[in-house]
Amino acid sequence: YTALNFEWPVRRDLYYNSSTFMLVLNNLFKEYEIDSKIGFATNKYSARKDEILTADDLTYLIVANEETQYFFAPYRYRVPGEIPNGLQGEFVSTFVYQHINPSLLLDGSMNVKGFWSNAITLPESSSEDNSRKTQLQISFNPDDIHKIDIQRHSVWLGDLKIDIQYMLLLFEDWDKELRSFLQMEVKSYIDELNKKKNTRKFIQEVEGSFEKSREEYAETIEGEIMQYHGFAPDKVKNYSFSSLGVTLAKPQLEYNISYTMNDFVRIAGENIIFAVGKLIGKQWNPTENERNRNTNAYLPTPRIFENEILIQVPTEYFADNIEHLNVRFSNKYATFEAVAGIENTTITIKTKKIYHQTFIPKEEWQQLVDIIDKTNEFYASSIIFQKKN
Protein backbone atom coordinates (compact mmCIF):
# COMPACT_ATOMS: atom_id res chain seq x y z
CA TYR A 1 0.00 0.00 0.00
CA THR A 2 2.73 2.46 0.93
CA ALA A 3 4.61 1.83 -2.31
CA LEU A 4 1.49 2.27 -4.48
CA ASN A 5 0.46 5.38 -2.52
CA PHE A 6 3.95 6.84 -3.05
CA GLU A 7 4.10 6.04 -6.77
CA TRP A 8 0.49 6.93 -7.60
CA PRO A 9 0.49 9.67 -10.29
CA VAL A 10 -0.40 13.15 -9.05
CA ARG A 11 -2.86 13.64 -11.88
CA ARG A 12 -6.39 14.85 -11.22
CA ASP A 13 -7.96 12.02 -13.22
CA LEU A 14 -6.05 9.42 -11.17
CA TYR A 15 -5.20 10.92 -7.78
CA TYR A 16 -8.83 11.74 -7.10
CA ASN A 17 -10.13 8.54 -8.74
CA SER A 18 -10.27 6.30 -5.68
CA SER A 19 -12.00 3.46 -7.53
CA THR A 20 -9.04 3.03 -9.91
CA PHE A 21 -6.55 3.07 -7.02
CA MET A 22 -8.59 0.46 -5.15
CA LEU A 23 -8.77 -1.86 -8.14
CA VAL A 24 -5.02 -1.63 -8.72
CA LEU A 25 -4.36 -2.31 -5.02
CA ASN A 26 -6.86 -5.17 -5.03
CA ASN A 27 -5.10 -6.72 -8.05
CA LEU A 28 -1.77 -6.47 -6.23
CA PHE A 29 -3.23 -8.23 -3.21
CA LYS A 30 -4.59 -11.01 -5.43
CA GLU A 31 -1.18 -11.29 -7.09
CA TYR A 32 0.44 -11.91 -3.70
CA GLU A 33 -2.42 -14.14 -2.53
CA ILE A 34 -3.58 -11.70 0.15
CA ASP A 35 -7.25 -12.03 1.08
CA SER A 36 -9.07 -8.86 -0.01
CA LYS A 37 -12.45 -7.43 -0.95
CA ILE A 38 -13.63 -4.09 -2.27
CA GLY A 39 -15.63 -2.12 0.29
CA PHE A 40 -18.26 0.60 -0.16
CA ALA A 41 -18.60 2.66 3.03
CA THR A 42 -20.95 5.33 4.24
CA ASN A 43 -19.54 8.48 5.82
CA LYS A 44 -20.87 9.99 9.03
CA TYR A 45 -20.65 13.45 7.47
CA SER A 46 -22.62 12.39 4.37
CA ALA A 47 -25.64 10.29 3.36
CA ARG A 48 -26.73 7.57 5.78
CA LYS A 49 -27.24 3.99 4.63
CA ASP A 50 -30.93 4.51 3.82
CA GLU A 51 -30.22 7.83 2.06
CA ILE A 52 -27.70 6.65 -0.57
CA LEU A 53 -28.63 7.76 -4.08
CA THR A 54 -25.41 7.62 -6.13
CA ALA A 55 -21.89 6.18 -5.99
CA ASP A 56 -20.68 9.61 -4.86
CA ASP A 57 -22.39 8.95 -1.51
CA LEU A 58 -19.96 6.09 -0.82
CA THR A 59 -16.24 5.78 -0.09
CA TYR A 60 -14.20 3.00 -1.69
CA LEU A 61 -11.79 0.92 0.36
CA ILE A 62 -10.07 -2.46 0.53
CA VAL A 63 -11.00 -4.89 3.31
CA ALA A 64 -8.13 -7.37 3.72
CA ASN A 65 -6.82 -10.30 5.74
CA GLU A 66 -10.13 -11.64 6.99
CA GLU A 67 -11.49 -8.15 7.74
CA THR A 68 -8.64 -7.16 10.04
CA GLN A 69 -7.05 -4.46 7.84
CA TYR A 70 -8.49 -1.57 5.83
CA PHE A 71 -6.92 0.49 3.06
CA PHE A 72 -8.17 3.76 1.63
CA ALA A 73 -7.68 6.17 -1.27
CA PRO A 74 -4.22 7.70 -1.86
CA TYR A 75 -3.20 10.38 0.60
CA ARG A 76 0.37 11.50 1.13
CA TYR A 77 0.50 11.18 4.90
CA ARG A 78 -1.73 8.16 5.52
CA VAL A 79 -0.14 5.20 7.26
CA PRO A 80 -1.57 1.81 6.18
CA GLY A 81 -4.43 0.78 8.45
CA GLU A 82 -5.37 4.27 9.65
CA ILE A 83 -9.11 4.80 9.21
CA PRO A 84 -10.29 8.33 8.31
CA ASN A 85 -12.41 9.83 11.09
CA GLY A 86 -15.53 10.13 8.94
CA LEU A 87 -15.53 6.38 8.25
CA GLN A 88 -14.96 5.02 11.76
CA GLY A 89 -17.96 3.05 12.98
CA GLU A 90 -19.56 3.18 9.52
CA PHE A 91 -21.38 0.50 7.53
CA VAL A 92 -19.47 -1.22 4.69
CA SER A 93 -20.82 -3.46 1.91
CA THR A 94 -18.12 -5.72 0.46
CA PHE A 95 -17.70 -7.16 -3.04
CA VAL A 96 -15.23 -9.76 -4.26
CA TYR A 97 -13.88 -8.85 -7.73
CA GLN A 98 -12.18 -11.08 -10.18
CA HIS A 99 -8.75 -9.89 -11.35
CA ILE A 100 -9.48 -7.09 -13.82
CA ASN A 101 -7.62 -4.49 -15.85
CA PRO A 102 -8.11 -1.09 -14.14
CA SER A 103 -7.36 0.73 -17.42
CA LEU A 104 -10.77 -0.43 -18.65
CA LEU A 105 -12.35 1.88 -16.07
CA LEU A 106 -11.19 4.94 -17.96
CA ASP A 107 -13.13 4.15 -21.15
CA GLY A 108 -16.14 2.62 -19.41
CA SER A 109 -15.84 -0.72 -21.19
CA MET A 110 -15.31 -2.88 -18.12
CA ASN A 111 -17.85 -5.59 -17.42
CA VAL A 112 -17.48 -6.17 -13.71
CA LYS A 113 -17.59 -9.78 -12.53
CA GLY A 114 -17.67 -10.92 -8.95
CA PHE A 115 -20.05 -11.44 -6.06
CA TRP A 116 -21.32 -9.55 -3.03
CA SER A 117 -19.91 -10.67 0.30
CA ASN A 118 -20.89 -9.89 3.88
CA ALA A 119 -21.44 -6.42 5.33
CA ILE A 120 -19.19 -5.14 8.13
CA THR A 121 -18.81 -2.15 10.44
CA LEU A 122 -15.48 -0.32 10.50
CA PRO A 123 -13.83 -0.21 13.95
CA GLU A 124 -13.70 3.00 15.96
CA SER A 125 -10.50 4.37 17.46
CA SER A 126 -9.94 5.24 21.12
CA SER A 127 -8.73 8.48 22.65
CA GLU A 128 -5.26 6.91 23.03
CA ASP A 129 -5.20 6.27 19.28
CA ASN A 130 -5.72 9.99 18.64
CA SER A 131 -3.40 11.84 20.97
CA ARG A 132 -1.11 14.78 21.37
CA LYS A 133 1.44 14.36 24.13
CA THR A 134 3.60 17.35 24.94
CA GLN A 135 6.47 17.91 27.32
CA LEU A 136 7.53 21.49 28.05
CA GLN A 137 10.67 22.50 29.93
CA ILE A 138 10.39 26.08 31.12
CA SER A 139 13.08 28.42 32.42
CA PHE A 140 13.15 32.16 32.93
CA ASN A 141 15.28 33.97 30.41
CA PRO A 142 18.61 34.92 32.07
CA ASP A 143 18.76 38.24 30.21
CA ASP A 144 15.15 39.32 30.75
CA ILE A 145 12.95 38.07 33.60
CA HIS A 146 9.86 39.12 31.60
CA LYS A 147 10.55 36.33 29.09
CA ILE A 148 10.57 32.55 29.36
CA ASP A 149 12.53 29.97 27.36
CA ILE A 150 10.59 26.89 26.26
CA GLN A 151 11.82 23.54 25.05
CA ARG A 152 8.81 21.64 23.72
CA HIS A 153 8.66 18.01 22.65
CA SER A 154 5.39 17.00 20.97
CA VAL A 155 4.12 13.65 19.68
CA TRP A 156 0.95 13.40 17.61
CA LEU A 157 -0.87 10.16 16.77
CA GLY A 158 -3.86 9.21 14.64
CA ASP A 159 -6.42 11.80 13.67
CA LEU A 160 -4.68 14.60 15.58
CA LYS A 161 -1.57 14.51 13.41
CA ILE A 162 -3.34 15.07 10.05
CA ASP A 163 -3.68 18.87 10.16
CA ILE A 164 -0.27 19.45 11.72
CA GLN A 165 1.43 17.23 9.10
CA TYR A 166 -0.19 19.23 6.32
CA MET A 167 1.09 22.38 8.00
CA LEU A 168 4.64 21.32 8.93
CA LEU A 169 5.89 18.72 6.46
CA LEU A 170 7.72 19.71 3.29
CA PHE A 171 7.25 17.58 0.17
CA GLU A 172 11.02 17.23 -0.12
CA ASP A 173 11.32 15.71 3.37
CA TRP A 174 8.29 13.44 2.90
CA ASP A 175 9.72 12.19 -0.40
CA LYS A 176 13.08 11.29 1.16
CA GLU A 177 11.44 9.63 4.17
CA LEU A 178 9.30 7.35 1.99
CA ARG A 179 12.18 6.47 -0.33
CA SER A 180 14.25 5.46 2.69
CA PHE A 181 11.41 3.39 4.17
CA LEU A 182 10.78 1.67 0.82
CA GLN A 183 14.54 1.08 0.41
CA MET A 184 14.54 2.70 -3.02
CA GLU A 185 17.80 3.03 -4.91
CA VAL A 186 16.95 6.55 -6.06
CA LYS A 187 17.18 8.62 -2.86
CA SER A 188 15.45 11.88 -3.88
CA TYR A 189 12.94 13.36 -6.29
CA ILE A 190 15.70 15.39 -7.94
CA ASP A 191 17.69 12.21 -8.56
CA GLU A 192 14.55 10.67 -10.01
CA LEU A 193 14.16 13.53 -12.49
CA ASN A 194 17.83 13.30 -13.38
CA LYS A 195 17.49 9.64 -14.41
CA LYS A 196 15.51 10.38 -17.59
CA LYS A 197 16.46 12.74 -20.36
CA ASN A 198 12.89 13.95 -20.88
CA THR A 199 12.48 14.95 -17.19
CA ARG A 200 15.83 16.67 -16.59
CA LYS A 201 14.40 19.92 -17.92
CA PHE A 202 12.20 20.10 -14.78
CA ILE A 203 15.09 19.93 -12.29
CA GLN A 204 15.77 23.65 -12.08
CA GLU A 205 12.09 24.44 -11.57
CA VAL A 206 11.71 21.80 -8.84
CA GLU A 207 14.90 22.87 -7.06
CA GLY A 208 13.64 26.45 -7.11
CA SER A 209 10.33 25.35 -5.60
CA PHE A 210 12.10 23.38 -2.85
CA GLU A 211 14.34 26.33 -2.04
CA LYS A 212 11.38 28.71 -1.83
CA SER A 213 9.57 26.35 0.55
CA ARG A 214 12.62 26.18 2.81
CA GLU A 215 13.00 29.97 2.80
CA GLU A 216 9.37 30.38 3.87
CA TYR A 217 9.57 27.64 6.48
CA ALA A 218 10.48 30.00 9.35
CA GLU A 219 6.97 31.48 9.01
CA THR A 220 5.50 27.98 9.13
CA ILE A 221 7.31 27.21 12.39
CA GLU A 222 6.11 30.48 13.93
CA GLY A 223 2.61 29.56 12.78
CA GLU A 224 2.80 26.24 14.63
CA ILE A 225 3.86 28.04 17.83
CA MET A 226 0.97 30.47 17.40
CA GLN A 227 -1.39 27.53 16.87
CA TYR A 228 -0.25 26.00 20.17
CA HIS A 229 -0.06 29.13 22.34
CA GLY A 230 -2.41 31.52 20.58
CA PHE A 231 0.27 34.20 20.19
CA ALA A 232 3.59 34.60 18.42
CA PRO A 233 7.04 33.76 19.84
CA ASP A 234 9.64 36.38 20.62
CA LYS A 235 12.36 34.20 19.06
CA VAL A 236 12.67 30.71 17.59
CA LYS A 237 15.98 29.07 18.46
CA ASN A 238 15.89 25.64 16.80
CA TYR A 239 13.61 22.77 15.79
CA SER A 240 13.90 19.21 14.51
CA PHE A 241 11.79 16.14 13.66
CA SER A 242 12.39 12.70 15.15
CA SER A 243 9.64 11.21 13.00
CA LEU A 244 7.37 12.49 10.21
CA GLY A 245 4.58 10.03 11.02
CA VAL A 246 4.20 8.68 7.48
CA THR A 247 5.42 5.07 7.74
CA LEU A 248 4.50 1.93 9.65
CA ALA A 249 7.96 1.98 11.24
CA LYS A 250 7.33 5.47 12.68
CA PRO A 251 3.58 6.24 12.63
CA GLN A 252 3.89 9.13 15.11
CA LEU A 253 4.73 12.73 14.19
CA GLU A 254 7.45 13.71 16.66
CA TYR A 255 8.83 17.20 16.90
CA ASN A 256 11.22 19.21 19.09
CA ILE A 257 11.36 22.98 19.21
CA SER A 258 13.05 25.62 21.38
CA TYR A 259 11.88 29.25 21.56
CA THR A 260 11.41 32.33 23.73
CA MET A 261 8.01 33.79 24.67
CA ASN A 262 6.62 37.00 26.11
CA ASP A 263 3.16 37.46 27.70
CA PHE A 264 3.58 34.93 30.53
CA VAL A 265 5.22 37.12 33.18
CA ARG A 266 4.04 40.15 35.18
CA ILE A 267 6.05 41.86 37.91
CA ALA A 268 4.23 42.90 41.09
CA GLY A 269 6.64 44.70 43.36
CA GLU A 270 9.34 42.13 44.19
CA ASN A 271 7.18 39.19 43.13
CA ILE A 272 6.60 37.45 39.80
CA ILE A 273 3.10 36.50 38.63
CA PHE A 274 3.46 33.65 36.17
CA ALA A 275 0.57 32.68 33.86
CA VAL A 276 1.26 28.98 34.19
CA GLY A 277 -2.12 27.84 32.84
CA LYS A 278 -1.32 29.15 29.38
CA LEU A 279 1.36 26.50 29.03
CA ILE A 280 -1.28 23.83 28.27
CA GLY A 281 -1.90 25.58 24.97
CA LYS A 282 -4.68 27.65 23.48
CA GLN A 283 -8.16 26.42 24.42
CA TRP A 284 -11.54 26.67 22.75
CA ASN A 285 -13.69 29.27 24.50
CA PRO A 286 -17.28 28.79 23.24
CA THR A 287 -19.35 31.81 22.28
CA GLU A 288 -22.91 32.30 23.48
CA ASN A 289 -24.27 30.83 20.25
CA GLU A 290 -21.96 27.82 20.57
CA ARG A 291 -23.16 27.22 24.11
CA ASN A 292 -26.81 27.11 23.07
CA ARG A 293 -26.70 24.27 20.57
CA ASN A 294 -29.83 23.33 18.61
CA THR A 295 -28.46 20.24 16.86
CA ASN A 296 -26.61 17.11 17.92
CA ALA A 297 -22.81 17.30 17.92
CA TYR A 298 -20.50 14.94 16.04
CA LEU A 299 -16.83 15.13 17.03
CA PRO A 300 -14.25 13.61 14.65
CA THR A 301 -12.79 10.99 17.06
CA PRO A 302 -12.22 10.37 20.75
CA ARG A 303 -8.99 12.16 21.59
CA ILE A 304 -6.62 13.01 24.39
CA PHE A 305 -4.31 15.98 25.00
CA GLU A 306 -1.59 15.41 27.60
CA ASN A 307 0.97 17.85 28.93
CA GLU A 308 3.93 17.42 31.23
CA ILE A 309 5.27 20.82 32.25
CA LEU A 310 8.58 21.23 34.09
CA ILE A 311 9.23 24.73 35.42
CA GLN A 312 12.53 25.85 36.88
CA VAL A 313 11.84 28.26 39.74
CA PRO A 314 13.87 31.42 39.08
CA THR A 315 16.95 31.99 41.20
CA GLU A 316 16.31 33.97 44.43
CA TYR A 317 12.56 33.16 44.31
CA PHE A 318 10.26 30.48 45.76
CA ALA A 319 6.77 29.33 44.76
CA ASP A 320 4.09 30.69 47.08
CA ASN A 321 1.37 28.06 46.53
CA ILE A 322 0.52 25.56 43.80
CA GLU A 323 -2.26 23.53 45.46
CA HIS A 324 -4.92 25.24 43.33
CA LEU A 325 -3.38 23.57 40.27
CA ASN A 326 -4.58 20.13 41.43
CA VAL A 327 -8.03 19.65 39.87
CA ARG A 328 -10.20 16.96 38.29
CA PHE A 329 -13.51 17.32 36.45
CA SER A 330 -15.15 14.49 34.56
CA ASN A 331 -18.38 13.22 33.02
CA LYS A 332 -19.27 10.68 30.35
CA TYR A 333 -18.29 13.07 27.52
CA ALA A 334 -15.01 14.59 28.70
CA THR A 335 -12.41 14.83 31.44
CA PHE A 336 -9.94 17.48 32.49
CA GLU A 337 -7.44 16.83 35.26
CA ALA A 338 -4.21 18.37 36.51
CA VAL A 339 -1.69 17.21 39.11
CA ALA A 340 0.99 19.59 40.36
CA GLY A 341 3.95 19.13 42.68
CA ILE A 342 7.29 20.71 43.52
CA GLU A 343 10.65 19.13 44.28
CA ASN A 344 13.67 21.29 45.06
CA THR A 345 13.53 24.04 42.42
CA THR A 346 11.37 22.23 39.85
CA ILE A 347 7.59 22.48 39.58
CA THR A 348 5.97 19.59 37.69
CA ILE A 349 2.43 19.85 36.30
CA LYS A 350 0.73 17.03 34.42
CA THR A 351 -2.58 17.64 32.67
CA LYS A 352 -5.01 15.57 30.61
CA LYS A 353 -7.98 16.66 28.55
CA ILE A 354 -9.95 13.73 27.13
CA TYR A 355 -12.90 13.66 24.75
CA HIS A 356 -14.51 10.28 25.46
CA GLN A 357 -17.25 10.15 22.83
CA THR A 358 -17.90 11.41 19.31
CA PHE A 359 -21.68 11.79 19.48
CA ILE A 360 -23.25 14.25 21.90
CA PRO A 361 -27.04 14.77 21.87
CA LYS A 362 -27.99 18.42 21.86
CA GLU A 363 -29.82 17.89 25.17
CA GLU A 364 -26.53 16.92 26.84
CA TRP A 365 -24.24 19.39 25.07
CA GLN A 366 -23.89 21.43 28.25
CA GLN A 367 -22.04 18.54 29.91
CA LEU A 368 -19.19 18.93 27.42
CA VAL A 369 -19.27 22.73 27.75
CA ASP A 370 -18.94 22.36 31.53
CA ILE A 371 -15.61 20.54 31.11
CA ILE A 372 -14.46 23.09 28.54
CA ASP A 373 -15.24 25.88 31.02
CA LYS A 374 -13.25 24.13 33.76
CA THR A 375 -10.33 23.74 31.35
CA ASN A 376 -10.46 27.46 30.58
CA GLU A 377 -10.46 28.23 34.30
CA PHE A 378 -7.22 26.28 34.61
CA TYR A 379 -5.84 28.03 31.53
CA ALA A 380 -6.34 31.33 33.39
CA SER A 381 -4.43 30.08 36.46
CA SER A 382 -1.29 31.79 37.74
CA ILE A 383 1.32 31.09 40.37
CA ILE A 384 3.28 33.65 42.36
CA PHE A 385 7.03 33.49 42.82
CA GLN A 386 8.05 35.45 45.91
CA LYS A 387 11.44 37.04 46.39
CA LYS A 388 13.54 35.34 49.03
CA ASN A 389 14.57 37.52 51.98
C-alpha positions in Angstrom: 0.0 0.0 0.0 2.7 2.5 0.9 4.6 1.8 -2.3 1.5 2.3 -4.5 0.5 5.4 -2.5 3.9 6.8 -3.0 4.1 6.0 -6.8 0.5 6.9 -7.6 0.5 9.7 -10.3 -0.4 13.2 -9.0 -2.9 13.6 -11.9 -6.4 14.9 -11.2 -8.0 12.0 -13.2 -6.1 9.4 -11.2 -5.2 10.9 -7.8 -8.8 11.7 -7.1 -10.1 8.5 -8.7 -10.3 6.3 -5.7 -12.0 3.5 -7.5 -9.0 3.0 -9.9 -6.5 3.1 -7.0 -8.6 0.5 -5.1 -8.8 -1.9 -8.1 -5.0 -1.6 -8.7 -4.4 -2.3 -5.0 -6.9 -5.2 -5.0 -5.1 -6.7 -8.1 -1.8 -6.5 -6.2 -3.2 -8.2 -3.2 -4.6 -11.0 -5.4 -1.2 -11.3 -7.1 0.4 -11.9 -3.7 -2.4 -14.1 -2.5 -3.6 -11.7 0.1 -7.2 -12.0 1.1 -9.1 -8.9 0.0 -12.5 -7.4 -0.9 -13.6 -4.1 -2.3 -15.6 -2.1 0.3 -18.3 0.6 -0.2 -18.6 2.7 3.0 -21.0 5.3 4.2 -19.5 8.5 5.8 -20.9 10.0 9.0 -20.6 13.4 7.5 -22.6 12.4 4.4 -25.6 10.3 3.4 -26.7 7.6 5.8 -27.2 4.0 4.6 -30.9 4.5 3.8 -30.2 7.8 2.1 -27.7 6.6 -0.6 -28.6 7.8 -4.1 -25.4 7.6 -6.1 -21.9 6.2 -6.0 -20.7 9.6 -4.9 -22.4 9.0 -1.5 -20.0 6.1 -0.8 -16.2 5.8 -0.1 -14.2 3.0 -1.7 -11.8 0.9 0.4 -10.1 -2.5 0.5 -11.0 -4.9 3.3 -8.1 -7.4 3.7 -6.8 -10.3 5.7 -10.1 -11.6 7.0 -11.5 -8.1 7.7 -8.6 -7.2 10.0 -7.0 -4.5 7.8 -8.5 -1.6 5.8 -6.9 0.5 3.1 -8.2 3.8 1.6 -7.7 6.2 -1.3 -4.2 7.7 -1.9 -3.2 10.4 0.6 0.4 11.5 1.1 0.5 11.2 4.9 -1.7 8.2 5.5 -0.1 5.2 7.3 -1.6 1.8 6.2 -4.4 0.8 8.4 -5.4 4.3 9.7 -9.1 4.8 9.2 -10.3 8.3 8.3 -12.4 9.8 11.1 -15.5 10.1 8.9 -15.5 6.4 8.3 -15.0 5.0 11.8 -18.0 3.0 13.0 -19.6 3.2 9.5 -21.4 0.5 7.5 -19.5 -1.2 4.7 -20.8 -3.5 1.9 -18.1 -5.7 0.5 -17.7 -7.2 -3.0 -15.2 -9.8 -4.3 -13.9 -8.8 -7.7 -12.2 -11.1 -10.2 -8.7 -9.9 -11.3 -9.5 -7.1 -13.8 -7.6 -4.5 -15.9 -8.1 -1.1 -14.1 -7.4 0.7 -17.4 -10.8 -0.4 -18.6 -12.3 1.9 -16.1 -11.2 4.9 -18.0 -13.1 4.1 -21.2 -16.1 2.6 -19.4 -15.8 -0.7 -21.2 -15.3 -2.9 -18.1 -17.8 -5.6 -17.4 -17.5 -6.2 -13.7 -17.6 -9.8 -12.5 -17.7 -10.9 -9.0 -20.1 -11.4 -6.1 -21.3 -9.6 -3.0 -19.9 -10.7 0.3 -20.9 -9.9 3.9 -21.4 -6.4 5.3 -19.2 -5.1 8.1 -18.8 -2.1 10.4 -15.5 -0.3 10.5 -13.8 -0.2 14.0 -13.7 3.0 16.0 -10.5 4.4 17.5 -9.9 5.2 21.1 -8.7 8.5 22.6 -5.3 6.9 23.0 -5.2 6.3 19.3 -5.7 10.0 18.6 -3.4 11.8 21.0 -1.1 14.8 21.4 1.4 14.4 24.1 3.6 17.4 24.9 6.5 17.9 27.3 7.5 21.5 28.1 10.7 22.5 29.9 10.4 26.1 31.1 13.1 28.4 32.4 13.2 32.2 32.9 15.3 34.0 30.4 18.6 34.9 32.1 18.8 38.2 30.2 15.1 39.3 30.7 13.0 38.1 33.6 9.9 39.1 31.6 10.5 36.3 29.1 10.6 32.5 29.4 12.5 30.0 27.4 10.6 26.9 26.3 11.8 23.5 25.0 8.8 21.6 23.7 8.7 18.0 22.7 5.4 17.0 21.0 4.1 13.7 19.7 0.9 13.4 17.6 -0.9 10.2 16.8 -3.9 9.2 14.6 -6.4 11.8 13.7 -4.7 14.6 15.6 -1.6 14.5 13.4 -3.3 15.1 10.1 -3.7 18.9 10.2 -0.3 19.4 11.7 1.4 17.2 9.1 -0.2 19.2 6.3 1.1 22.4 8.0 4.6 21.3 8.9 5.9 18.7 6.5 7.7 19.7 3.3 7.2 17.6 0.2 11.0 17.2 -0.1 11.3 15.7 3.4 8.3 13.4 2.9 9.7 12.2 -0.4 13.1 11.3 1.2 11.4 9.6 4.2 9.3 7.3 2.0 12.2 6.5 -0.3 14.3 5.5 2.7 11.4 3.4 4.2 10.8 1.7 0.8 14.5 1.1 0.4 14.5 2.7 -3.0 17.8 3.0 -4.9 17.0 6.6 -6.1 17.2 8.6 -2.9 15.4 11.9 -3.9 12.9 13.4 -6.3 15.7 15.4 -7.9 17.7 12.2 -8.6 14.5 10.7 -10.0 14.2 13.5 -12.5 17.8 13.3 -13.4 17.5 9.6 -14.4 15.5 10.4 -17.6 16.5 12.7 -20.4 12.9 14.0 -20.9 12.5 15.0 -17.2 15.8 16.7 -16.6 14.4 19.9 -17.9 12.2 20.1 -14.8 15.1 19.9 -12.3 15.8 23.6 -12.1 12.1 24.4 -11.6 11.7 21.8 -8.8 14.9 22.9 -7.1 13.6 26.5 -7.1 10.3 25.3 -5.6 12.1 23.4 -2.8 14.3 26.3 -2.0 11.4 28.7 -1.8 9.6 26.3 0.6 12.6 26.2 2.8 13.0 30.0 2.8 9.4 30.4 3.9 9.6 27.6 6.5 10.5 30.0 9.4 7.0 31.5 9.0 5.5 28.0 9.1 7.3 27.2 12.4 6.1 30.5 13.9 2.6 29.6 12.8 2.8 26.2 14.6 3.9 28.0 17.8 1.0 30.5 17.4 -1.4 27.5 16.9 -0.3 26.0 20.2 -0.1 29.1 22.3 -2.4 31.5 20.6 0.3 34.2 20.2 3.6 34.6 18.4 7.0 33.8 19.8 9.6 36.4 20.6 12.4 34.2 19.1 12.7 30.7 17.6 16.0 29.1 18.5 15.9 25.6 16.8 13.6 22.8 15.8 13.9 19.2 14.5 11.8 16.1 13.7 12.4 12.7 15.2 9.6 11.2 13.0 7.4 12.5 10.2 4.6 10.0 11.0 4.2 8.7 7.5 5.4 5.1 7.7 4.5 1.9 9.7 8.0 2.0 11.2 7.3 5.5 12.7 3.6 6.2 12.6 3.9 9.1 15.1 4.7 12.7 14.2 7.4 13.7 16.7 8.8 17.2 16.9 11.2 19.2 19.1 11.4 23.0 19.2 13.0 25.6 21.4 11.9 29.3 21.6 11.4 32.3 23.7 8.0 33.8 24.7 6.6 37.0 26.1 3.2 37.5 27.7 3.6 34.9 30.5 5.2 37.1 33.2 4.0 40.1 35.2 6.1 41.9 37.9 4.2 42.9 41.1 6.6 44.7 43.4 9.3 42.1 44.2 7.2 39.2 43.1 6.6 37.4 39.8 3.1 36.5 38.6 3.5 33.7 36.2 0.6 32.7 33.9 1.3 29.0 34.2 -2.1 27.8 32.8 -1.3 29.2 29.4 1.4 26.5 29.0 -1.3 23.8 28.3 -1.9 25.6 25.0 -4.7 27.7 23.5 -8.2 26.4 24.4 -11.5 26.7 22.7 -13.7 29.3 24.5 -17.3 28.8 23.2 -19.3 31.8 22.3 -22.9 32.3 23.5 -24.3 30.8 20.3 -22.0 27.8 20.6 -23.2 27.2 24.1 -26.8 27.1 23.1 -26.7 24.3 20.6 -29.8 23.3 18.6 -28.5 20.2 16.9 -26.6 17.1 17.9 -22.8 17.3 17.9 -20.5 14.9 16.0 -16.8 15.1 17.0 -14.2 13.6 14.7 -12.8 11.0 17.1 -12.2 10.4 20.7 -9.0 12.2 21.6 -6.6 13.0 24.4 -4.3 16.0 25.0 -1.6 15.4 27.6 1.0 17.9 28.9 3.9 17.4 31.2 5.3 20.8 32.3 8.6 21.2 34.1 9.2 24.7 35.4 12.5 25.9 36.9 11.8 28.3 39.7 13.9 31.4 39.1 16.9 32.0 41.2 16.3 34.0 44.4 12.6 33.2 44.3 10.3 30.5 45.8 6.8 29.3 44.8 4.1 30.7 47.1 1.4 28.1 46.5 0.5 25.6 43.8 -2.3 23.5 45.5 -4.9 25.2 43.3 -3.4 23.6 40.3 -4.6 20.1 41.4 -8.0 19.7 39.9 -10.2 17.0 38.3 -13.5 17.3 36.5 -15.1 14.5 34.6 -18.4 13.2 33.0 -19.3 10.7 30.3 -18.3 13.1 27.5 -15.0 14.6 28.7 -12.4 14.8 31.4 -9.9 17.5 32.5 -7.4 16.8 35.3 -4.2 18.4 36.5 -1.7 17.2 39.1 1.0 19.6 40.4 4.0 19.1 42.7 7.3 20.7 43.5 10.7 19.1 44.3 13.7 21.3 45.1 13.5 24.0 42.4 11.4 22.2 39.8 7.6 22.5 39.6 6.0 19.6 37.7 2.4 19.8 36.3 0.7 17.0 34.4 -2.6 17.6 32.7 -5.0 15.6 30.6 -8.0 16.7 28.6 -9.9 13.7 27.1 -12.9 13.7 24.8 -14.5 10.3 25.5 -17.2 10.2 22.8 -17.9 11.4 19.3 -21.7 11.8 19.5 -23.3 14.3 21.9 -27.0 14.8 21.9 -28.0 18.4 21.9 -29.8 17.9 25.2 -26.5 16.9 26.8 -24.2 19.4 25.1 -23.9 21.4 28.3 -22.0 18.5 29.9 -19.2 18.9 27.4 -19.3 22.7 27.7 -18.9 22.4 31.5 -15.6 20.5 31.1 -14.5 23.1 28.5 -15.2 25.9 31.0 -13.2 24.1 33.8 -10.3 23.7 31.3 -10.5 27.5 30.6 -10.5 28.2 34.3 -7.2 26.3 34.6 -5.8 28.0 31.5 -6.3 31.3 33.4 -4.4 30.1 36.5 -1.3 31.8 37.7 1.3 31.1 40.4 3.3 33.7 42.4 7.0 33.5 42.8 8.1 35.4 45.9 11.4 37.0 46.4 13.5 35.3 49.0 14.6 37.5 52.0 
